[in-house]
């Protein structure tokens, strides 16, 4: 059977994937080190908020295999995969569940981080939207959820290595090149996700970054006027 090369992952999806990886590593390192780097930890979180907003929109207007309608698995797809009968091109059902779990955990991590505080010098840009007790509670969950994220990332990497070693299926290369080798003559390349869709998703991402940075909050009150210094 002839092997063909088909476009599977569009460029925005690939840029999202690798940029998210870099930002998650940056957030991990800066959060772990703390100190003066905690401000960069916050900036990484805001950038991740923008990426997640982009991916949410792209999941509806992006190309074929980036859309949630294509890769969010139902029971039939999961059962077919367990029986070795799933023959899709994008994320397999278990891979799709892994991606969805990562996105949800990251979304919670970002949202909780935006209202967190360290009781010293750092407050999330949306800290003013919550009470001190709520902020403290979400700060604790933010720290605990970090380990959930680590476990999911480790499982994601382990699955990639398993497919590479056991099934000789390199999942990383198509996410770099966008192209996958397939033997199915009925398989079709990705369609859609053009310039208009990209501009729409990018605009939502920029708006999300602006809002996450505190753009919707009222400006702080002006400082009180300085008191005149007595001449004596």
Rosetta constraint file for C-alpha pairs under 8 A:
AtomPair CA 1 CA 183 HARMONIC 6.23 0.50
AtomPair CA 2 CA 183 HARMONIC 5.95 0.50
AtomPair CA 3 CA 181 HARMONIC 6.27 0.50
AtomPair CA 3 CA 182 HARMONIC 5.54 0.50
AtomPair CA 3 CA 183 HARMONIC 4.68 0.50
AtomPair CA 3 CA 184 HARMONIC 7.97 0.50
AtomPair CA 4 CA 181 HARMONIC 5.49 0.50
AtomPair CA 4 CA 182 HARMONIC 5.38 0.50
AtomPair CA 4 CA 183 HARMONIC 6.28 0.50
AtomPair CA 5 CA 179 HARMONIC 6.17 0.50
AtomPair CA 5 CA 180 HARMONIC 5.51 0.50
AtomPair CA 5 CA 181 HARMONIC 4.49 0.50
AtomPair CA 5 CA 182 HARMONIC 6.32 0.50
AtomPair CA 6 CA 179 HARMONIC 5.41 0.50
AtomPair CA 6 CA 180 HARMONIC 5.43 0.50
AtomPair CA 6 CA 181 HARMONIC 6.38 0.50
AtomPair CA 6 CA 182 HARMONIC 7.16 0.50
AtomPair CA 6 CA 188 HARMONIC 7.20 0.50
AtomPair CA 6 CA 189 HARMONIC 5.18 0.50
AtomPair CA 6 CA 190 HARMONIC 7.94 0.50
AtomPair CA 7 CA 178 HARMONIC 5.73 0.50
AtomPair CA 7 CA 179 HARMONIC 4.51 0.50
AtomPair CA 7 CA 180 HARMONIC 6.48 0.50
AtomPair CA 7 CA 189 HARMONIC 5.03 0.50
AtomPair CA 7 CA 190 HARMONIC 5.86 0.50
AtomPair CA 8 CA 64 HARMONIC 7.98 0.50
AtomPair CA 8 CA 65 HARMONIC 6.47 0.50
AtomPair CA 8 CA 89 HARMONIC 7.11 0.50
AtomPair CA 8 CA 90 HARMONIC 6.84 0.50
AtomPair CA 8 CA 174 HARMONIC 7.53 0.50
AtomPair CA 8 CA 178 HARMONIC 5.66 0.50
AtomPair CA 8 CA 179 HARMONIC 5.62 0.50
AtomPair CA 8 CA 180 HARMONIC 6.35 0.50
AtomPair CA 8 CA 189 HARMONIC 5.87 0.50
AtomPair CA 8 CA 190 HARMONIC 5.23 0.50
AtomPair CA 9 CA 13 HARMONIC 6.34 0.50
AtomPair CA 9 CA 14 HARMONIC 6.62 0.50
AtomPair CA 9 CA 63 HARMONIC 7.90 0.50
AtomPair CA 9 CA 65 HARMONIC 6.76 0.50
AtomPair CA 9 CA 66 HARMONIC 7.04 0.50
AtomPair CA 9 CA 90 HARMONIC 7.92 0.50
AtomPair CA 9 CA 174 HARMONIC 7.03 0.50
AtomPair CA 9 CA 175 HARMONIC 6.42 0.50
AtomPair CA 9 CA 178 HARMONIC 4.46 0.50
AtomPair CA 9 CA 179 HARMONIC 6.84 0.50
AtomPair CA 9 CA 190 HARMONIC 7.23 0.50
AtomPair CA 10 CA 14 HARMONIC 6.47 0.50
AtomPair CA 10 CA 63 HARMONIC 6.67 0.50
AtomPair CA 10 CA 66 HARMONIC 7.78 0.50
AtomPair CA 10 CA 178 HARMONIC 6.02 0.50
AtomPair CA 10 CA 190 HARMONIC 7.60 0.50
AtomPair CA 10 CA 193 HARMONIC 7.79 0.50
AtomPair CA 11 CA 15 HARMONIC 6.10 0.50
AtomPair CA 11 CA 178 HARMONIC 7.04 0.50
AtomPair CA 12 CA 16 HARMONIC 5.99 0.50
AtomPair CA 12 CA 198 HARMONIC 7.68 0.50
AtomPair CA 13 CA 17 HARMONIC 6.18 0.50
AtomPair CA 13 CA 55 HARMONIC 7.82 0.50
AtomPair CA 13 CA 66 HARMONIC 6.85 0.50
AtomPair CA 14 CA 18 HARMONIC 6.37 0.50
AtomPair CA 14 CA 175 HARMONIC 5.72 0.50
AtomPair CA 14 CA 176 HARMONIC 6.59 0.50
AtomPair CA 14 CA 178 HARMONIC 7.33 0.50
AtomPair CA 15 CA 19 HARMONIC 5.86 0.50
AtomPair CA 16 CA 20 HARMONIC 5.87 0.50
AtomPair CA 16 CA 51 HARMONIC 6.69 0.50
AtomPair CA 16 CA 55 HARMONIC 7.42 0.50
AtomPair CA 17 CA 21 HARMONIC 6.37 0.50
AtomPair CA 17 CA 175 HARMONIC 7.99 0.50
AtomPair CA 18 CA 22 HARMONIC 6.36 0.50
AtomPair CA 19 CA 23 HARMONIC 6.19 0.50
AtomPair CA 20 CA 24 HARMONIC 6.00 0.50
AtomPair CA 20 CA 48 HARMONIC 6.70 0.50
AtomPair CA 20 CA 51 HARMONIC 7.06 0.50
AtomPair CA 21 CA 25 HARMONIC 6.26 0.50
AtomPair CA 22 CA 26 HARMONIC 6.14 0.50
AtomPair CA 23 CA 27 HARMONIC 5.99 0.50
AtomPair CA 23 CA 44 HARMONIC 5.84 0.50
AtomPair CA 23 CA 45 HARMONIC 7.87 0.50
AtomPair CA 23 CA 47 HARMONIC 7.60 0.50
AtomPair CA 23 CA 48 HARMONIC 6.73 0.50
AtomPair CA 24 CA 28 HARMONIC 6.07 0.50
AtomPair CA 24 CA 44 HARMONIC 7.57 0.50
AtomPair CA 24 CA 48 HARMONIC 7.70 0.50
AtomPair CA 25 CA 29 HARMONIC 6.17 0.50
AtomPair CA 26 CA 30 HARMONIC 6.03 0.50
AtomPair CA 26 CA 41 HARMONIC 7.25 0.50
AtomPair CA 26 CA 44 HARMONIC 6.80 0.50
AtomPair CA 27 CA 31 HARMONIC 5.79 0.50
AtomPair CA 27 CA 40 HARMONIC 7.66 0.50
AtomPair CA 27 CA 41 HARMONIC 4.95 0.50
AtomPair CA 27 CA 42 HARMONIC 7.76 0.50
AtomPair CA 27 CA 44 HARMONIC 5.59 0.50
AtomPair CA 27 CA 45 HARMONIC 6.74 0.50
AtomPair CA 28 CA 32 HARMONIC 6.00 0.50
AtomPair CA 28 CA 41 HARMONIC 7.77 0.50
AtomPair CA 29 CA 33 HARMONIC 6.12 0.50
AtomPair CA 30 CA 34 HARMONIC 5.74 0.50
AtomPair CA 30 CA 37 HARMONIC 5.27 0.50
AtomPair CA 30 CA 38 HARMONIC 5.96 0.50
AtomPair CA 30 CA 40 HARMONIC 6.58 0.50
AtomPair CA 30 CA 41 HARMONIC 5.16 0.50
AtomPair CA 31 CA 37 HARMONIC 7.32 0.50
AtomPair CA 31 CA 38 HARMONIC 5.96 0.50
AtomPair CA 31 CA 41 HARMONIC 5.60 0.50
AtomPair CA 33 CA 37 HARMONIC 6.94 0.50
AtomPair CA 33 CA 38 HARMONIC 7.87 0.50
AtomPair CA 34 CA 38 HARMONIC 4.90 0.50
AtomPair CA 37 CA 41 HARMONIC 6.35 0.50
AtomPair CA 38 CA 42 HARMONIC 6.37 0.50
AtomPair CA 38 CA 122 HARMONIC 7.45 0.50
AtomPair CA 39 CA 43 HARMONIC 6.40 0.50
AtomPair CA 39 CA 122 HARMONIC 7.54 0.50
AtomPair CA 40 CA 44 HARMONIC 6.07 0.50
AtomPair CA 41 CA 45 HARMONIC 6.32 0.50
AtomPair CA 42 CA 46 HARMONIC 6.33 0.50
AtomPair CA 42 CA 113 HARMONIC 7.63 0.50
AtomPair CA 42 CA 114 HARMONIC 7.76 0.50
AtomPair CA 42 CA 124 HARMONIC 7.06 0.50
AtomPair CA 43 CA 47 HARMONIC 6.25 0.50
AtomPair CA 44 CA 48 HARMONIC 6.17 0.50
AtomPair CA 45 CA 49 HARMONIC 6.26 0.50
AtomPair CA 45 CA 110 HARMONIC 5.75 0.50
AtomPair CA 45 CA 113 HARMONIC 7.33 0.50
AtomPair CA 45 CA 114 HARMONIC 7.81 0.50
AtomPair CA 46 CA 50 HARMONIC 6.57 0.50
AtomPair CA 46 CA 110 HARMONIC 7.36 0.50
AtomPair CA 46 CA 114 HARMONIC 7.85 0.50
AtomPair CA 46 CA 209 HARMONIC 5.91 0.50
AtomPair CA 46 CA 212 HARMONIC 6.02 0.50
AtomPair CA 46 CA 213 HARMONIC 6.74 0.50
AtomPair CA 47 CA 51 HARMONIC 6.40 0.50
AtomPair CA 47 CA 209 HARMONIC 6.48 0.50
AtomPair CA 48 CA 52 HARMONIC 6.09 0.50
AtomPair CA 48 CA 110 HARMONIC 7.28 0.50
AtomPair CA 49 CA 53 HARMONIC 6.24 0.50
AtomPair CA 49 CA 107 HARMONIC 7.29 0.50
AtomPair CA 49 CA 110 HARMONIC 6.31 0.50
AtomPair CA 49 CA 205 HARMONIC 7.80 0.50
AtomPair CA 49 CA 208 HARMONIC 6.60 0.50
AtomPair CA 49 CA 209 HARMONIC 6.39 0.50
AtomPair CA 49 CA 212 HARMONIC 7.20 0.50
AtomPair CA 50 CA 54 HARMONIC 6.20 0.50
AtomPair CA 50 CA 204 HARMONIC 7.90 0.50
AtomPair CA 50 CA 205 HARMONIC 4.41 0.50
AtomPair CA 50 CA 206 HARMONIC 6.32 0.50
AtomPair CA 50 CA 207 HARMONIC 7.81 0.50
AtomPair CA 50 CA 208 HARMONIC 5.32 0.50
AtomPair CA 50 CA 209 HARMONIC 5.02 0.50
AtomPair CA 51 CA 55 HARMONIC 6.19 0.50
AtomPair CA 51 CA 205 HARMONIC 6.33 0.50
AtomPair CA 52 CA 56 HARMONIC 6.11 0.50
AtomPair CA 52 CA 103 HARMONIC 7.33 0.50
AtomPair CA 52 CA 107 HARMONIC 7.16 0.50
AtomPair CA 52 CA 205 HARMONIC 7.69 0.50
AtomPair CA 53 CA 57 HARMONIC 6.46 0.50
AtomPair CA 53 CA 201 HARMONIC 7.70 0.50
AtomPair CA 53 CA 204 HARMONIC 6.50 0.50
AtomPair CA 53 CA 205 HARMONIC 5.15 0.50
AtomPair CA 53 CA 208 HARMONIC 6.50 0.50
AtomPair CA 54 CA 58 HARMONIC 6.00 0.50
AtomPair CA 54 CA 201 HARMONIC 5.04 0.50
AtomPair CA 54 CA 202 HARMONIC 6.05 0.50
AtomPair CA 54 CA 204 HARMONIC 6.43 0.50
AtomPair CA 54 CA 205 HARMONIC 4.87 0.50
AtomPair CA 55 CA 59 HARMONIC 5.89 0.50
AtomPair CA 55 CA 201 HARMONIC 7.64 0.50
AtomPair CA 56 CA 60 HARMONIC 7.22 0.50
AtomPair CA 57 CA 61 HARMONIC 6.37 0.50
AtomPair CA 57 CA 62 HARMONIC 7.78 0.50
AtomPair CA 57 CA 200 HARMONIC 7.95 0.50
AtomPair CA 57 CA 201 HARMONIC 5.40 0.50
AtomPair CA 57 CA 204 HARMONIC 7.64 0.50
AtomPair CA 58 CA 62 HARMONIC 4.51 0.50
AtomPair CA 58 CA 66 HARMONIC 7.11 0.50
AtomPair CA 58 CA 67 HARMONIC 6.86 0.50
AtomPair CA 58 CA 193 HARMONIC 7.80 0.50
AtomPair CA 58 CA 197 HARMONIC 7.53 0.50
AtomPair CA 58 CA 198 HARMONIC 7.56 0.50
AtomPair CA 58 CA 201 HARMONIC 6.03 0.50
AtomPair CA 59 CA 66 HARMONIC 5.76 0.50
AtomPair CA 59 CA 67 HARMONIC 4.11 0.50
AtomPair CA 59 CA 68 HARMONIC 5.09 0.50
AtomPair CA 59 CA 69 HARMONIC 7.88 0.50
AtomPair CA 60 CA 67 HARMONIC 5.37 0.50
AtomPair CA 60 CA 68 HARMONIC 6.55 0.50
AtomPair CA 60 CA 69 HARMONIC 7.64 0.50
AtomPair CA 61 CA 67 HARMONIC 7.02 0.50
AtomPair CA 61 CA 192 HARMONIC 7.64 0.50
AtomPair CA 61 CA 193 HARMONIC 5.95 0.50
AtomPair CA 61 CA 197 HARMONIC 5.70 0.50
AtomPair CA 62 CA 66 HARMONIC 5.86 0.50
AtomPair CA 62 CA 67 HARMONIC 5.95 0.50
AtomPair CA 62 CA 192 HARMONIC 6.23 0.50
AtomPair CA 62 CA 193 HARMONIC 3.92 0.50
AtomPair CA 62 CA 194 HARMONIC 7.48 0.50
AtomPair CA 62 CA 197 HARMONIC 6.57 0.50
AtomPair CA 62 CA 198 HARMONIC 7.52 0.50
AtomPair CA 63 CA 67 HARMONIC 6.47 0.50
AtomPair CA 63 CA 190 HARMONIC 5.76 0.50
AtomPair CA 63 CA 191 HARMONIC 5.17 0.50
AtomPair CA 63 CA 192 HARMONIC 4.34 0.50
AtomPair CA 63 CA 193 HARMONIC 4.21 0.50
AtomPair CA 63 CA 194 HARMONIC 7.76 0.50
AtomPair CA 64 CA 70 HARMONIC 6.77 0.50
AtomPair CA 64 CA 190 HARMONIC 4.87 0.50
AtomPair CA 64 CA 191 HARMONIC 5.38 0.50
AtomPair CA 64 CA 192 HARMONIC 6.45 0.50
AtomPair CA 64 CA 193 HARMONIC 7.79 0.50
AtomPair CA 65 CA 70 HARMONIC 5.87 0.50
AtomPair CA 65 CA 71 HARMONIC 6.74 0.50
AtomPair CA 65 CA 89 HARMONIC 7.51 0.50
AtomPair CA 65 CA 90 HARMONIC 5.29 0.50
AtomPair CA 65 CA 91 HARMONIC 7.75 0.50
AtomPair CA 65 CA 190 HARMONIC 6.28 0.50
AtomPair CA 66 CA 70 HARMONIC 7.33 0.50
AtomPair CA 66 CA 71 HARMONIC 7.51 0.50
AtomPair CA 66 CA 90 HARMONIC 7.76 0.50
AtomPair CA 67 CA 71 HARMONIC 6.74 0.50
AtomPair CA 68 CA 72 HARMONIC 5.31 0.50
AtomPair CA 70 CA 90 HARMONIC 7.99 0.50
AtomPair CA 71 CA 90 HARMONIC 6.75 0.50
AtomPair CA 71 CA 91 HARMONIC 5.99 0.50
AtomPair CA 71 CA 92 HARMONIC 7.30 0.50
AtomPair CA 71 CA 93 HARMONIC 7.01 0.50
AtomPair CA 71 CA 96 HARMONIC 5.99 0.50
AtomPair CA 72 CA 93 HARMONIC 7.18 0.50
AtomPair CA 72 CA 96 HARMONIC 6.04 0.50
AtomPair CA 72 CA 97 HARMONIC 7.27 0.50
AtomPair CA 73 CA 77 HARMONIC 5.64 0.50
AtomPair CA 73 CA 78 HARMONIC 6.48 0.50
AtomPair CA 73 CA 93 HARMONIC 5.23 0.50
AtomPair CA 73 CA 96 HARMONIC 6.90 0.50
AtomPair CA 73 CA 97 HARMONIC 7.41 0.50
AtomPair CA 74 CA 78 HARMONIC 6.44 0.50
AtomPair CA 75 CA 79 HARMONIC 6.06 0.50
AtomPair CA 76 CA 80 HARMONIC 6.06 0.50
AtomPair CA 77 CA 81 HARMONIC 6.13 0.50
AtomPair CA 77 CA 86 HARMONIC 6.78 0.50
AtomPair CA 77 CA 93 HARMONIC 6.35 0.50
AtomPair CA 78 CA 82 HARMONIC 6.27 0.50
AtomPair CA 78 CA 93 HARMONIC 5.55 0.50
AtomPair CA 78 CA 94 HARMONIC 7.21 0.50
AtomPair CA 79 CA 83 HARMONIC 6.36 0.50
AtomPair CA 80 CA 84 HARMONIC 6.19 0.50
AtomPair CA 80 CA 85 HARMONIC 4.91 0.50
AtomPair CA 80 CA 86 HARMONIC 5.15 0.50
AtomPair CA 81 CA 85 HARMONIC 5.59 0.50
AtomPair CA 81 CA 86 HARMONIC 4.66 0.50
AtomPair CA 81 CA 92 HARMONIC 7.55 0.50
AtomPair CA 81 CA 93 HARMONIC 6.83 0.50
AtomPair CA 86 CA 92 HARMONIC 7.63 0.50
AtomPair CA 88 CA 92 HARMONIC 6.80 0.50
AtomPair CA 89 CA 187 HARMONIC 7.68 0.50
AtomPair CA 91 CA 95 HARMONIC 5.41 0.50
AtomPair CA 91 CA 96 HARMONIC 5.29 0.50
AtomPair CA 92 CA 96 HARMONIC 5.96 0.50
AtomPair CA 93 CA 97 HARMONIC 6.29 0.50
AtomPair CA 94 CA 98 HARMONIC 6.24 0.50
AtomPair CA 95 CA 99 HARMONIC 6.21 0.50
AtomPair CA 95 CA 156 HARMONIC 7.94 0.50
AtomPair CA 96 CA 100 HARMONIC 6.16 0.50
AtomPair CA 97 CA 101 HARMONIC 6.08 0.50
AtomPair CA 98 CA 102 HARMONIC 6.19 0.50
AtomPair CA 98 CA 152 HARMONIC 7.42 0.50
AtomPair CA 98 CA 156 HARMONIC 6.76 0.50
AtomPair CA 99 CA 103 HARMONIC 6.20 0.50
AtomPair CA 100 CA 104 HARMONIC 6.16 0.50
AtomPair CA 101 CA 105 HARMONIC 6.08 0.50
AtomPair CA 101 CA 152 HARMONIC 7.70 0.50
AtomPair CA 102 CA 106 HARMONIC 5.95 0.50
AtomPair CA 102 CA 149 HARMONIC 7.04 0.50
AtomPair CA 102 CA 152 HARMONIC 6.53 0.50
AtomPair CA 102 CA 153 HARMONIC 7.53 0.50
AtomPair CA 103 CA 107 HARMONIC 6.02 0.50
AtomPair CA 104 CA 108 HARMONIC 6.34 0.50
AtomPair CA 105 CA 109 HARMONIC 6.14 0.50
AtomPair CA 105 CA 145 HARMONIC 7.52 0.50
AtomPair CA 105 CA 148 HARMONIC 7.66 0.50
AtomPair CA 105 CA 149 HARMONIC 6.46 0.50
AtomPair CA 106 CA 110 HARMONIC 6.10 0.50
AtomPair CA 106 CA 149 HARMONIC 7.25 0.50
AtomPair CA 107 CA 111 HARMONIC 6.14 0.50
AtomPair CA 108 CA 112 HARMONIC 5.94 0.50
AtomPair CA 108 CA 142 HARMONIC 7.94 0.50
AtomPair CA 109 CA 113 HARMONIC 5.98 0.50
AtomPair CA 109 CA 142 HARMONIC 5.72 0.50
AtomPair CA 109 CA 145 HARMONIC 6.73 0.50
AtomPair CA 109 CA 146 HARMONIC 7.39 0.50
AtomPair CA 110 CA 114 HARMONIC 6.20 0.50
AtomPair CA 111 CA 115 HARMONIC 7.08 0.50
AtomPair CA 112 CA 116 HARMONIC 6.18 0.50
AtomPair CA 112 CA 138 HARMONIC 5.46 0.50
AtomPair CA 112 CA 139 HARMONIC 6.54 0.50
AtomPair CA 112 CA 141 HARMONIC 7.47 0.50
AtomPair CA 112 CA 142 HARMONIC 5.70 0.50
AtomPair CA 113 CA 124 HARMONIC 6.26 0.50
AtomPair CA 113 CA 138 HARMONIC 7.73 0.50
AtomPair CA 113 CA 139 HARMONIC 6.81 0.50
AtomPair CA 113 CA 142 HARMONIC 6.26 0.50
AtomPair CA 114 CA 124 HARMONIC 4.45 0.50
AtomPair CA 114 CA 125 HARMONIC 5.69 0.50
AtomPair CA 114 CA 126 HARMONIC 5.33 0.50
AtomPair CA 114 CA 127 HARMONIC 6.55 0.50
AtomPair CA 114 CA 212 HARMONIC 7.02 0.50
AtomPair CA 115 CA 123 HARMONIC 7.02 0.50
AtomPair CA 115 CA 124 HARMONIC 4.75 0.50
AtomPair CA 115 CA 125 HARMONIC 6.67 0.50
AtomPair CA 115 CA 126 HARMONIC 4.95 0.50
AtomPair CA 115 CA 127 HARMONIC 3.94 0.50
AtomPair CA 115 CA 128 HARMONIC 7.44 0.50
AtomPair CA 115 CA 129 HARMONIC 7.34 0.50
AtomPair CA 115 CA 130 HARMONIC 6.94 0.50
AtomPair CA 115 CA 135 HARMONIC 5.83 0.50
AtomPair CA 115 CA 138 HARMONIC 7.43 0.50
AtomPair CA 115 CA 139 HARMONIC 7.64 0.50
AtomPair CA 116 CA 123 HARMONIC 5.90 0.50
AtomPair CA 116 CA 124 HARMONIC 5.15 0.50
AtomPair CA 116 CA 127 HARMONIC 6.21 0.50
AtomPair CA 116 CA 135 HARMONIC 5.28 0.50
AtomPair CA 116 CA 136 HARMONIC 6.74 0.50
AtomPair CA 116 CA 138 HARMONIC 6.39 0.50
AtomPair CA 116 CA 139 HARMONIC 4.76 0.50
AtomPair CA 116 CA 142 HARMONIC 7.84 0.50
AtomPair CA 117 CA 121 HARMONIC 7.96 0.50
AtomPair CA 117 CA 122 HARMONIC 5.55 0.50
AtomPair CA 117 CA 123 HARMONIC 4.32 0.50
AtomPair CA 117 CA 124 HARMONIC 6.16 0.50
AtomPair CA 117 CA 127 HARMONIC 7.44 0.50
AtomPair CA 117 CA 135 HARMONIC 6.74 0.50
AtomPair CA 117 CA 136 HARMONIC 6.92 0.50
AtomPair CA 117 CA 139 HARMONIC 6.44 0.50
AtomPair CA 118 CA 122 HARMONIC 5.64 0.50
AtomPair CA 118 CA 123 HARMONIC 6.81 0.50
AtomPair CA 118 CA 139 HARMONIC 7.84 0.50
AtomPair CA 123 CA 127 HARMONIC 6.03 0.50
AtomPair CA 125 CA 212 HARMONIC 6.89 0.50
AtomPair CA 125 CA 213 HARMONIC 5.55 0.50
AtomPair CA 125 CA 214 HARMONIC 5.42 0.50
AtomPair CA 126 CA 130 HARMONIC 7.87 0.50
AtomPair CA 126 CA 212 HARMONIC 7.00 0.50
AtomPair CA 126 CA 213 HARMONIC 7.36 0.50
AtomPair CA 126 CA 214 HARMONIC 5.79 0.50
AtomPair CA 126 CA 217 HARMONIC 7.88 0.50
AtomPair CA 127 CA 135 HARMONIC 6.93 0.50
AtomPair CA 130 CA 134 HARMONIC 5.99 0.50
AtomPair CA 130 CA 135 HARMONIC 6.04 0.50
AtomPair CA 131 CA 135 HARMONIC 6.10 0.50
AtomPair CA 132 CA 136 HARMONIC 6.08 0.50
AtomPair CA 133 CA 137 HARMONIC 6.17 0.50
AtomPair CA 134 CA 138 HARMONIC 6.13 0.50
AtomPair CA 135 CA 139 HARMONIC 5.93 0.50
AtomPair CA 136 CA 140 HARMONIC 6.31 0.50
AtomPair CA 137 CA 141 HARMONIC 6.46 0.50
AtomPair CA 138 CA 142 HARMONIC 5.92 0.50
AtomPair CA 139 CA 143 HARMONIC 6.38 0.50
AtomPair CA 140 CA 144 HARMONIC 6.31 0.50
AtomPair CA 141 CA 145 HARMONIC 5.78 0.50
AtomPair CA 142 CA 146 HARMONIC 6.45 0.50
AtomPair CA 143 CA 147 HARMONIC 7.69 0.50
AtomPair CA 144 CA 148 HARMONIC 7.28 0.50
AtomPair CA 145 CA 149 HARMONIC 6.32 0.50
AtomPair CA 146 CA 150 HARMONIC 6.32 0.50
AtomPair CA 147 CA 151 HARMONIC 6.24 0.50
AtomPair CA 148 CA 152 HARMONIC 6.31 0.50
AtomPair CA 149 CA 153 HARMONIC 6.15 0.50
AtomPair CA 150 CA 154 HARMONIC 6.11 0.50
AtomPair CA 151 CA 155 HARMONIC 6.19 0.50
AtomPair CA 152 CA 156 HARMONIC 6.08 0.50
AtomPair CA 153 CA 157 HARMONIC 6.22 0.50
AtomPair CA 154 CA 158 HARMONIC 6.06 0.50
AtomPair CA 155 CA 159 HARMONIC 6.08 0.50
AtomPair CA 156 CA 160 HARMONIC 6.45 0.50
AtomPair CA 157 CA 161 HARMONIC 6.31 0.50
AtomPair CA 158 CA 162 HARMONIC 6.08 0.50
AtomPair CA 159 CA 163 HARMONIC 6.22 0.50
AtomPair CA 160 CA 164 HARMONIC 6.23 0.50
AtomPair CA 160 CA 170 HARMONIC 7.61 0.50
AtomPair CA 160 CA 171 HARMONIC 6.34 0.50
AtomPair CA 160 CA 172 HARMONIC 7.58 0.50
AtomPair CA 161 CA 165 HARMONIC 6.07 0.50
AtomPair CA 162 CA 166 HARMONIC 5.54 0.50
AtomPair CA 162 CA 167 HARMONIC 7.27 0.50
AtomPair CA 163 CA 167 HARMONIC 4.90 0.50
AtomPair CA 163 CA 168 HARMONIC 6.11 0.50
AtomPair CA 163 CA 169 HARMONIC 5.32 0.50
AtomPair CA 163 CA 170 HARMONIC 6.83 0.50
AtomPair CA 163 CA 171 HARMONIC 7.44 0.50
AtomPair CA 164 CA 168 HARMONIC 4.63 0.50
AtomPair CA 164 CA 169 HARMONIC 4.87 0.50
AtomPair CA 164 CA 170 HARMONIC 5.08 0.50
AtomPair CA 164 CA 171 HARMONIC 7.27 0.50
AtomPair CA 165 CA 169 HARMONIC 7.71 0.50
AtomPair CA 170 CA 174 HARMONIC 7.65 0.50
AtomPair CA 171 CA 175 HARMONIC 6.96 0.50
AtomPair CA 172 CA 176 HARMONIC 6.54 0.50
AtomPair CA 173 CA 177 HARMONIC 6.14 0.50
AtomPair CA 173 CA 178 HARMONIC 7.79 0.50
AtomPair CA 173 CA 179 HARMONIC 7.99 0.50
AtomPair CA 174 CA 178 HARMONIC 4.71 0.50
AtomPair CA 174 CA 179 HARMONIC 5.01 0.50
AtomPair CA 174 CA 180 HARMONIC 5.42 0.50
AtomPair CA 175 CA 179 HARMONIC 7.79 0.50
AtomPair CA 182 CA 187 HARMONIC 7.58 0.50
AtomPair CA 193 CA 197 HARMONIC 5.57 0.50
AtomPair CA 193 CA 198 HARMONIC 6.68 0.50
AtomPair CA 194 CA 198 HARMONIC 6.26 0.50
AtomPair CA 195 CA 199 HARMONIC 6.16 0.50
AtomPair CA 196 CA 200 HARMONIC 6.24 0.50
AtomPair CA 197 CA 201 HARMONIC 6.24 0.50
AtomPair CA 198 CA 202 HARMONIC 5.99 0.50
AtomPair CA 199 CA 203 HARMONIC 5.99 0.50
AtomPair CA 200 CA 204 HARMONIC 6.39 0.50
AtomPair CA 201 CA 205 HARMONIC 6.23 0.50
AtomPair CA 202 CA 206 HARMONIC 6.19 0.50
AtomPair CA 203 CA 207 HARMONIC 6.20 0.50
AtomPair CA 204 CA 208 HARMONIC 6.11 0.50
AtomPair CA 205 CA 209 HARMONIC 6.29 0.50
AtomPair CA 206 CA 210 HARMONIC 6.23 0.50
AtomPair CA 207 CA 211 HARMONIC 6.13 0.50
AtomPair CA 208 CA 212 HARMONIC 5.92 0.50
AtomPair CA 209 CA 213 HARMONIC 6.05 0.50
AtomPair CA 210 CA 214 HARMONIC 6.72 0.50
AtomPair CA 210 CA 215 HARMONIC 5.28 0.50
AtomPair CA 210 CA 216 HARMONIC 7.98 0.50
AtomPair CA 211 CA 215 HARMONIC 4.72 0.50
AtomPair CA 211 CA 216 HARMONIC 5.66 0.50
